[in-house]
């Protein structure tokens, strides 16, 4: 029997959740399935059926993503990608994701992105690493904000449990996400869902607590470790959003003053976060892991690279799988069109996609044998041209 790939029907949602749970090793309660349903537009889903059985699926969320220069473009956030173990090595994942990509293209979204469950499975369908995920830990007992950077008392408050946190933080998020390349929009439905999830315990950790500043907020959970009278609770920082430097310092100052806490662990601190320079002991902040974050797949090269800005005024010609693109740009904007000129850089589609956010230097790709350069001068110019002053970063998990 042939495999059918199609949009799902409403009454197939439970089966889709069951398949996702089996694929990723979790399970959904009826309440959990009902809570997640409003997040999903079934017209964006593609599900593979072998007879009546689901054997593969994928979907995408509708976001706007911030590009260098602060502009935003529509983006398809690919998610829920899985294939049954009984149907591996048959090209099924490529077909399902291809159908999702066709849908993204038809919607006029020039970029698709995803967070990979494994690091070696998406380059062959056009994705390149665009951001990094940093895992950090701070020994709270060894670090304080330096006296000259400490903020006045009263600039941060704890949000009460009965407040509408989604409504409170949404305006802050919308300001913040335009300041960091790679970050995405969050709809009201998305914000409400996240607030509801954080109001519950997670494993052995507490409910989520919010610290609020006029220009930022932090979300964290506490995992108790009493150690027979020597408490060293673990603070799991899940999100820290600061629009201003003072908000950033004030939120960290409050986190570092948390009673009974030993470590502060996080997966949300950008690789270029200035926190070490604010501490009286820079070594207290340790990076325990650094790996791939968001993977990007540029669907419309002309639109995507024409929408961002560049650090120098230049023209770089990039050959991508046989097609040559001339990118003319500078700090005020850019344009991108096909040409026949001699290329400065030659790469594959994943290599080009890695350049969009500006967090990967062309020289890295050349050293990693994902790209070649016409000469050393062209490569040096391209390094300056494409990269950004702030590292791209994404705290939104989808």
Steps between C-alpha positions, in 0.01 A plus 500: 500500500636846408561771759252790491617843618220745571358758737349340811138520611389634836408155628858379440656732761512235772678256269748773400578569867541130569741467207701802616515365854622160385761660273646732765446289811226697671125470535205738485209506738156591361542839670841548342369421153213745546735775619734465203234479233445882467870544414469292185365601162417167335537655155875519574527130590603213274449148630610175334259207518570137424141382478335639815826521697704818539862429404638853472402860561621858512353847525598863534404798711449847356754748643673823409877477545739790561785544250813717522395864503183434701267424211273196525380255237243218514645165601383142518613340825519130413401269784369156604722326242504123548504174309395155618792265569331248272529742205859622528740524207221534245523874436180564693630785716629680190157465338308623804730797563495573129122527518527736799756708309266523201231634733742755650598610149138537393437724802782730393715436808861546385658311791442165670671413827501221755663375817655159434457204736820360347786689340549294185161470335400834344793623294400264217163679471650847474553614859812667636585595858400863560519542880675331791348366820710561809456306823627688804528471875580765762606428856281766658708500816811606308353786298338837555433794274789746538411792730519761224243308292249417773153639442286688757267293720146476369581482129401130486195335651360149520185446297209374710334173407164657419637756251452460124864434422445449127349848466776653715799361315366508141589869439849444643550194281393687187759768568773252588461260211570779251836567667641148454551337161344155485225566754138456401154641561263339747127513440252558781413129484868411531552734797192365679612141447849570635364681806269208572783246469727698730228520765549127567774295658747338263651173622673567831506876446255762621250696299645783296564831675528834323717798586377821340688818412354791305723398208533126543409182680647166605331161536647233726420183695653370822611144563540436871825360643499524878814293558417426864497861606746636242256622234628542147188516285542507122345796319407404143488822300265439207484847348658838555382790287652846539444794269751723683837449669355613836223240475757230423710594801202534733354162409833323548557686825168365630567145377841498669336611827262200502495344848606137552627467142830344402511483121316689228475284190379617162469427129390853410814715535639624167861422417585872515299589812688772695427341840864404574603866487236588759617240752760543770625153403476429128598136547180435695315479166598178324397373158443128537385433144480682169317342210275573206190707568270607217552355154391720208392417147470802273205430274507825299860618469420833334242604759687377807843644420342813355317567827801516734779755546876447475796632699692641203405647164593231251385257233556130561410240239412159643457191285251259656456160338574651159297823533689826555354767728635854518440650844544878502467655842611714786382630837192657337373189325564264215381328185552154358457377143630231267799589282760336276799671663799308636422386855687614809366203698376157395286293735197275534154608611567414868817711487313798361225458760758516780594851382154655528503594870860616500617272779719276282802643322571387145855419613353246747318330215811503284705346780223243550499416128144617450611792279782614276619856437642654184796639694601620846388857431149392398473287814616784727246735344224242536579448870447870566203528267279220634564490874318702767612681814259302722491122471167364373306333776158338551334427834179375341476120481262353242 
